Amino acid sequence: MSDSLANDVRDSLSKVIEDAGDVVGTARGTIKKTVVDTVKGAGEVATGTMGVIADVVSGGAAAASKSAKSTTDGVAGVVEGAVDAAGEIGVDAGVVIEEAARGAIKGVAEVGGDLGEAGVGVVRGVIAAASDIGTDVTQAGTKAVVSLLKAADEIGSEAGGVVRKALLSTAALPREIIEAAIGKKD
């Protein structure tokens, strides 16, 4: 199911993003609906959820990387949608954050997109969604960074280095969260 689902999401979201003025909102809404519909359609939230979330985010992040004017904005919207879906499908937001980070970096890597921008988008998306759903922003941001770095390092040390550098050099993210989380990973 994973490659097929990721490819389906990538293809459909690519078309939607190209026509969208609001990339973040469009990606967020599309991914949230896809996660909720797919998980509820499977009938078993606990067993099928994690793979579905990673696959949907992977396809969405790949589409955002190729279709959006900003990989950061597109990936942020994709991740926000996945985290938003957590409450609706009855899954712990922390688990969704881990899967979303893993899926996003995998999807962007598969299409040769900018992993640094994707990493910033993941953390920005998690922080925005955590704030919206009432989850502790510091804990969510830390979990996102740790999960993101683990996934990037699995791709290779160069990928991990690119993501670390991007996270540390952007002013758009809370520096104390990034530095604390990188310290936990290293």
Backbone bond lengths (Angstrom), bond angles and torsions (degrees), N, CA, C in turn:
res aa  C-N    CA-C-N  psi(-1)  N-CA   C-N-CA  omega(-1)  CA-C   N-CA-C  phi
1 M - - - 1.447 - - 1.518 111.49 -
2 S 1.328 119.15 -31.58 1.445 121.32 -168.87 1.519 114.18 -61.00
3 D 1.314 118.30 -53.78 1.460 119.01 -177.99 1.523 111.48 -64.99
4 S 1.307 116.36 -40.18 1.458 120.64 -179.91 1.518 111.54 -63.95
5 L 1.321 117.52 -47.11 1.458 121.54 179.87 1.528 110.54 -64.12
6 A 1.320 117.09 -46.14 1.464 120.65 179.62 1.528 110.67 -60.40
7 N 1.328 116.84 -42.18 1.470 120.21 179.19 1.523 111.77 -66.74
8 D 1.329 117.18 -40.90 1.471 120.38 177.92 1.526 111.27 -61.17
9 V 1.332 116.09 -44.88 1.465 120.14 179.46 1.524 109.85 -64.65
10 R 1.325 116.79 -44.46 1.470 120.80 -179.84 1.523 110.81 -58.20
11 D 1.327 116.75 -46.50 1.463 120.12 -178.09 1.520 112.57 -65.42
12 S 1.331 116.77 -45.18 1.464 118.81 -177.28 1.524 111.46 -72.25
13 L 1.322 118.22 -38.99 1.456 119.97 -179.94 1.525 111.73 -70.81
14 S 1.319 117.84 -32.39 1.470 120.17 177.25 1.517 111.17 -57.31
15 K 1.318 115.82 -44.74 1.468 120.28 179.75 1.517 111.37 -65.38
16 V 1.318 116.85 -41.10 1.467 121.01 -178.75 1.524 110.81 -67.71
17 I 1.333 117.35 -43.16 1.457 120.96 -178.13 1.524 111.47 -64.15
18 E 1.318 117.11 -40.27 1.457 120.00 -178.74 1.523 112.02 -58.62
19 D 1.317 117.21 -31.95 1.463 121.46 -178.73 1.524 113.16 -93.86
20 A 1.326 118.07 -4.10 1.463 121.07 -171.84 1.518 111.92 -89.95
21 G 1.306 115.58 142.85 1.444 120.95 170.92 1.523 109.86 -87.92
22 D 1.325 116.35 -34.35 1.460 123.27 -179.05 1.522 108.57 -106.13
23 V 1.318 116.56 90.07 1.462 121.05 -176.02 1.522 111.43 -64.32
24 V 1.333 117.39 -44.72 1.463 120.32 -178.09 1.527 110.27 -61.86
25 G 1.318 117.00 -50.31 1.465 120.99 -178.73 1.513 112.60 -63.59
26 T 1.313 116.52 -40.59 1.466 120.99 179.82 1.528 110.79 -65.58
27 A 1.323 116.45 -48.03 1.470 120.20 179.82 1.527 110.10 -63.81
28 R 1.316 116.47 -42.23 1.467 120.82 -179.25 1.528 111.01 -59.96
29 G 1.301 116.96 -50.56 1.461 121.20 -178.44 1.520 112.87 -64.57
30 T 1.321 116.07 -42.65 1.467 120.69 -178.73 1.527 111.24 -65.42
31 I 1.312 117.06 -45.13 1.467 120.47 -178.44 1.523 110.64 -69.01
32 K 1.321 117.75 -41.63 1.466 119.79 178.92 1.527 110.06 -58.67
33 K 1.315 117.03 -48.21 1.464 121.48 -179.48 1.529 110.67 -62.14
34 T 1.317 116.95 -42.89 1.467 120.77 -178.85 1.526 111.26 -63.81
35 V 1.333 117.13 -44.96 1.466 120.14 179.38 1.523 110.07 -62.92
36 V 1.319 116.65 -49.69 1.470 120.57 -177.60 1.527 110.63 -60.68
37 D 1.319 117.00 -49.36 1.467 120.76 -178.42 1.527 111.94 -63.10
38 T 1.323 117.04 -42.23 1.461 120.59 -177.44 1.521 111.48 -68.66
39 V 1.319 116.69 -44.79 1.467 120.03 -179.18 1.523 110.72 -67.51
40 K 1.319 116.97 -45.37 1.468 119.28 179.49 1.530 110.63 -65.35
41 G 1.318 117.17 -34.67 1.457 121.35 178.69 1.516 112.35 -67.68
42 A 1.331 116.53 -30.37 1.460 120.69 179.02 1.523 111.03 -72.70
43 G 1.329 116.53 -26.57 1.454 120.29 175.80 1.508 115.15 86.81
44 E 1.311 119.12 -24.00 1.452 121.06 -179.50 1.510 108.76 -119.41
45 V 1.322 114.89 99.14 1.456 120.45 -176.36 1.522 111.17 -63.07
46 A 1.303 118.66 -46.96 1.460 121.31 -171.66 1.522 113.26 -63.80
47 T 1.316 117.80 -47.21 1.457 119.08 -173.42 1.520 113.66 -82.65
48 G 1.302 118.04 -34.52 1.452 119.57 -174.71 1.509 115.70 -94.53
49 T 1.299 117.74 -10.65 1.454 121.28 -170.36 1.514 114.16 -66.61
50 M 1.297 117.95 -48.34 1.455 120.13 -170.82 1.523 112.81 -62.95
51 G 1.306 116.82 -45.57 1.461 118.97 177.74 1.512 112.31 -65.11
52 V 1.321 116.51 -37.52 1.466 120.89 179.24 1.515 110.47 -63.46
53 I 1.316 117.01 -45.35 1.468 120.13 -178.59 1.516 110.35 -63.00
54 A 1.312 117.98 -47.83 1.464 120.54 179.56 1.527 111.04 -61.10
55 D 1.331 117.12 -41.53 1.464 120.74 -179.42 1.522 112.15 -66.85
56 V 1.325 116.82 -44.67 1.463 120.52 -179.60 1.524 110.07 -64.41
57 V 1.324 116.74 -44.74 1.459 120.06 179.84 1.529 110.46 -66.44
58 S 1.313 117.25 -39.43 1.462 120.69 178.18 1.533 111.04 -58.11
59 G 1.323 116.25 -50.08 1.467 120.16 178.31 1.510 112.55 -64.33
60 G 1.332 116.40 -40.60 1.461 120.72 178.97 1.510 112.27 -65.77
61 A 1.329 116.91 -42.70 1.463 120.48 179.46 1.525 111.24 -66.33
62 A 1.323 116.90 -38.34 1.471 120.14 176.83 1.523 109.99 -61.94
63 A 1.320 117.06 -43.90 1.466 121.04 178.57 1.514 110.66 -63.42
64 A 1.324 116.44 -44.18 1.462 120.24 -179.56 1.522 111.10 -63.23
65 S 1.310 116.48 -38.49 1.457 121.03 -179.64 1.523 111.64 -64.27
66 K 1.313 116.49 -37.12 1.462 121.05 -177.85 1.519 114.02 -90.12
67 S 1.331 118.07 -27.88 1.462 120.55 -170.34 1.522 114.63 -107.29
68 A 1.307 117.47 -28.35 1.461 120.07 -174.89 1.529 110.19 -82.08
69 K 1.310 115.39 153.70 1.460 119.96 175.10 1.522 109.88 -66.72
70 S 1.325 116.29 -28.38 1.458 122.23 -179.84 1.521 109.28 -130.47
71 T 1.326 116.22 117.68 1.460 120.24 175.57 1.521 109.72 -60.20
72 T 1.326 116.72 -39.51 1.461 120.37 179.93 1.523 110.78 -57.92
73 D 1.332 117.33 -49.28 1.467 120.60 -178.95 1.523 111.45 -64.84
74 G 1.317 116.52 -45.17 1.462 120.12 -178.50 1.514 112.43 -62.09
75 V 1.331 116.81 -46.53 1.460 120.80 -179.86 1.526 110.02 -67.41
76 A 1.322 117.73 -38.34 1.472 120.17 177.38 1.529 109.87 -58.13
77 G 1.315 117.51 -44.91 1.463 120.97 179.08 1.514 112.75 -63.56
78 V 1.320 116.28 -41.07 1.469 121.28 179.07 1.528 110.12 -61.77
79 V 1.313 116.39 -48.27 1.472 120.84 -178.46 1.527 110.73 -66.96
80 E 1.334 117.52 -40.86 1.464 120.02 176.54 1.527 110.59 -56.41
81 G 1.316 116.36 -44.13 1.465 120.19 -179.63 1.508 112.40 -61.71
82 A 1.330 116.82 -42.14 1.468 120.26 179.48 1.523 111.25 -64.87
83 V 1.326 117.00 -44.35 1.467 120.13 -179.28 1.529 110.11 -68.07
84 D 1.327 117.23 -39.06 1.472 120.63 175.37 1.528 111.39 -57.14
85 A 1.314 116.06 -37.98 1.468 121.01 -177.58 1.523 112.41 -68.09
86 A 1.326 117.32 -23.25 1.469 121.21 -175.90 1.523 112.36 -53.02
87 G 1.313 116.34 -48.89 1.455 119.59 -178.67 1.508 112.96 -64.60
88 E 1.315 115.78 -38.96 1.457 119.87 -177.65 1.526 113.01 -69.40
89 I 1.333 116.22 -30.10 1.467 118.76 -179.44 1.525 112.06 -98.94
90 G 1.320 116.66 -0.62 1.456 120.43 175.39 1.510 115.24 76.67
91 V 1.317 117.18 36.33 1.456 121.88 179.98 1.525 108.32 -117.60
92 D 1.323 116.53 144.12 1.452 122.80 178.48 1.532 110.22 -58.59
93 A 1.324 116.27 130.61 1.468 121.08 -178.50 1.524 111.68 -60.15
94 G 1.332 118.04 -34.61 1.462 120.73 179.75 1.514 112.72 -61.30
95 V 1.308 116.26 -40.59 1.468 120.81 178.37 1.533 109.77 -66.62
96 V 1.312 116.31 -40.96 1.465 120.62 179.24 1.526 109.99 -64.67
97 I 1.322 117.15 -40.02 1.468 120.95 178.73 1.528 110.20 -59.32
98 E 1.323 116.91 -45.60 1.470 120.61 178.46 1.525 111.34 -59.32
99 E 1.314 116.61 -47.96 1.463 120.91 -178.19 1.534 111.62 -67.50
100 A 1.322 116.23 -38.00 1.461 120.22 179.75 1.530 110.66 -65.98
101 A 1.323 117.28 -42.33 1.465 120.74 178.46 1.527 110.38 -61.86
102 R 1.317 115.25 -46.57 1.470 120.51 -179.82 1.531 110.87 -62.50
103 G 1.321 115.92 -47.09 1.461 120.06 -179.03 1.516 112.87 -64.43
104 A 1.315 116.72 -40.67 1.465 120.20 -177.81 1.521 111.66 -64.38
105 I 1.314 116.38 -47.80 1.466 118.63 -176.99 1.523 110.33 -67.71
106 K 1.330 116.77 -36.52 1.468 121.14 177.60 1.534 110.55 -63.84
107 G 1.323 116.79 -46.53 1.466 120.53 -178.42 1.517 112.86 -63.01
108 V 1.317 116.38 -43.21 1.467 120.04 -179.90 1.524 110.41 -68.31
109 A 1.330 117.08 -39.63 1.466 120.16 178.06 1.526 111.28 -62.33
110 E 1.328 116.92 -39.23 1.465 120.68 -178.10 1.519 113.33 -62.90
111 V 1.320 117.03 -28.43 1.469 119.15 -179.97 1.522 112.10 -103.29
112 G 1.334 116.70 9.13 1.459 120.56 177.54 1.520 113.94 71.50
113 G 1.325 116.52 27.66 1.465 120.83 -179.61 1.516 112.07 -80.23
114 D 1.309 115.22 177.07 1.461 123.05 -177.61 1.535 109.61 -77.89
115 L 1.321 116.86 107.16 1.460 121.47 -177.30 1.521 112.39 -68.89
116 G 1.311 117.59 -31.18 1.457 120.82 177.38 1.516 111.12 -64.78
117 E 1.326 116.37 -48.75 1.457 120.37 177.37 1.529 110.77 -62.30
118 A 1.314 115.86 -39.72 1.475 119.78 178.63 1.520 110.49 -61.87
119 G 1.329 117.04 -43.22 1.455 120.76 179.23 1.522 112.11 -60.95
120 V 1.311 116.41 -44.78 1.458 120.34 177.45 1.532 109.70 -62.08
121 G 1.323 117.10 -41.02 1.460 121.61 178.70 1.516 112.32 -62.50
122 V 1.331 116.71 -40.81 1.465 120.55 178.79 1.529 110.02 -59.67
123 V 1.304 116.26 -51.94 1.468 119.73 -176.23 1.529 110.27 -66.34
124 R 1.315 117.03 -42.27 1.468 119.63 178.08 1.523 111.19 -61.20
125 G 1.323 117.04 -42.74 1.459 121.53 178.82 1.516 112.96 -64.34
126 V 1.332 116.39 -42.22 1.462 120.45 179.03 1.525 110.63 -64.01
127 I 1.320 116.85 -44.78 1.464 120.38 -179.30 1.526 110.84 -62.86
128 A 1.328 117.03 -43.54 1.471 120.33 179.03 1.524 111.25 -63.55
129 A 1.322 117.06 -45.19 1.469 120.49 -178.75 1.522 111.00 -68.14
130 A 1.328 116.93 -40.32 1.468 120.15 179.58 1.524 110.33 -59.99
131 S 1.297 115.87 -41.42 1.462 120.44 177.82 1.528 110.81 -63.16
132 D 1.321 116.05 -42.67 1.469 121.17 -178.67 1.525 113.11 -66.31
133 I 1.340 116.86 -37.53 1.467 119.09 -175.56 1.527 112.94 -96.16
134 G 1.330 116.62 1.66 1.460 119.96 175.62 1.512 114.93 81.67
135 T 1.320 117.42 24.87 1.461 122.18 176.93 1.527 107.86 -94.10
136 D 1.315 117.45 149.93 1.459 121.48 179.22 1.533 109.70 -58.42
137 V 1.312 116.23 118.80 1.461 121.93 -174.64 1.525 111.40 -67.05
138 T 1.322 117.90 -40.09 1.459 120.42 -179.51 1.522 110.97 -64.94
139 Q 1.329 117.04 -45.97 1.470 120.08 178.33 1.521 111.15 -63.70
140 A 1.329 116.88 -43.09 1.468 120.58 -179.88 1.524 110.72 -64.23
141 G 1.322 116.63 -44.44 1.464 120.29 179.19 1.513 112.17 -63.06
142 T 1.317 116.08 -41.58 1.463 120.38 178.43 1.523 111.11 -63.73
143 K 1.323 116.44 -46.06 1.470 120.64 178.11 1.529 110.73 -59.80
144 A 1.330 116.41 -39.89 1.469 120.41 179.37 1.520 111.26 -63.21
145 V 1.328 116.79 -46.11 1.468 119.97 -178.46 1.523 110.80 -64.90
146 V 1.323 117.76 -46.30 1.462 120.97 -179.15 1.536 110.36 -61.56
147 S 1.318 116.90 -45.60 1.476 121.26 -179.90 1.522 111.27 -65.90
148 L 1.302 115.94 -40.97 1.462 121.88 179.45 1.525 111.16 -62.53
149 L 1.314 116.90 -46.72 1.466 120.43 -179.64 1.521 111.72 -65.80
150 K 1.321 116.55 -38.12 1.468 119.79 177.18 1.537 109.85 -61.43
151 A 1.334 116.32 -45.50 1.467 120.57 180.00 1.524 111.12 -65.71
152 A 1.318 117.19 -41.21 1.470 120.30 179.53 1.525 110.66 -65.79
153 D 1.338 117.08 -41.65 1.463 120.52 178.33 1.524 111.91 -63.74
154 E 1.331 117.09 -31.64 1.467 120.27 176.95 1.528 111.34 -66.32
155 I 1.333 116.22 -29.85 1.466 120.11 176.21 1.523 108.95 -70.91
156 G 1.320 116.60 -40.51 1.458 121.63 178.70 1.514 110.90 161.02
157 S 1.332 115.70 160.34 1.467 119.08 -176.70 1.525 111.47 -64.33
158 E 1.315 117.05 -32.02 1.467 119.41 178.21 1.534 110.23 -65.46
159 A 1.316 116.97 -42.92 1.467 120.89 178.36 1.522 110.23 -61.92
160 G 1.324 117.01 -43.84 1.457 120.76 177.76 1.517 111.81 -60.69
161 G 1.315 116.53 -41.26 1.467 121.11 178.83 1.525 112.14 -64.91
162 V 1.321 116.57 -41.07 1.470 120.70 179.11 1.527 110.41 -62.42
163 V 1.324 116.55 -44.24 1.471 120.67 -178.85 1.527 110.14 -66.65
164 R 1.336 117.88 -45.23 1.469 120.58 178.82 1.527 110.83 -57.90
165 K 1.315 116.00 -47.59 1.471 120.41 -178.43 1.528 110.66 -60.57
166 A 1.324 116.63 -44.16 1.467 120.21 -179.46 1.524 111.39 -64.07
167 L 1.326 116.84 -42.80 1.468 120.23 -179.67 1.521 111.28 -64.11
168 L 1.335 116.59 -40.74 1.462 120.23 -178.13 1.527 112.82 -75.34
169 S 1.317 117.29 -23.82 1.468 119.09 -174.79 1.525 114.24 -96.19
170 T 1.309 118.73 -8.55 1.463 119.17 -178.53 1.530 110.88 -88.81
171 A 1.304 114.77 137.47 1.465 120.47 177.43 1.526 111.03 -85.07
172 A 1.342 117.37 -8.15 1.461 121.78 -175.11 1.529 113.51 -79.97
173 L 1.328 117.35 -5.12 1.468 120.87 -178.26 1.525 109.78 -120.08
174 P 1.333 116.69 150.03 1.469 119.94 178.34 1.529 111.03 -65.92
175 R 1.302 116.34 111.79 1.454 122.16 -173.66 1.537 112.76 -57.68
176 E 1.338 117.14 -38.08 1.464 119.62 -177.37 1.535 111.31 -65.18
177 I 1.318 117.16 -34.23 1.474 120.69 177.17 1.522 109.63 -68.93
178 I 1.321 116.53 -45.71 1.472 120.94 -178.32 1.531 110.61 -62.28
179 E 1.323 117.32 -50.51 1.472 120.25 -177.65 1.521 111.78 -63.51
180 A 1.319 117.68 -41.48 1.460 120.66 178.99 1.532 111.11 -64.24
181 A 1.318 116.94 -42.37 1.465 120.63 -178.81 1.523 111.33 -69.97
182 I 1.317 118.13 -39.77 1.464 120.70 178.30 1.527 109.02 -64.11
183 G 1.314 116.98 -36.29 1.461 120.83 176.51 1.518 112.01 -63.91
184 K 1.344 117.05 -34.26 1.471 120.70 178.20 1.516 111.27 -70.42
185 K 1.331 116.08 -32.41 1.464 120.47 -177.13 1.511 111.49 -79.43
186 D 1.314 116.72 -41.40 1.470 120.57 -174.42 1.507 113.80 -80.90
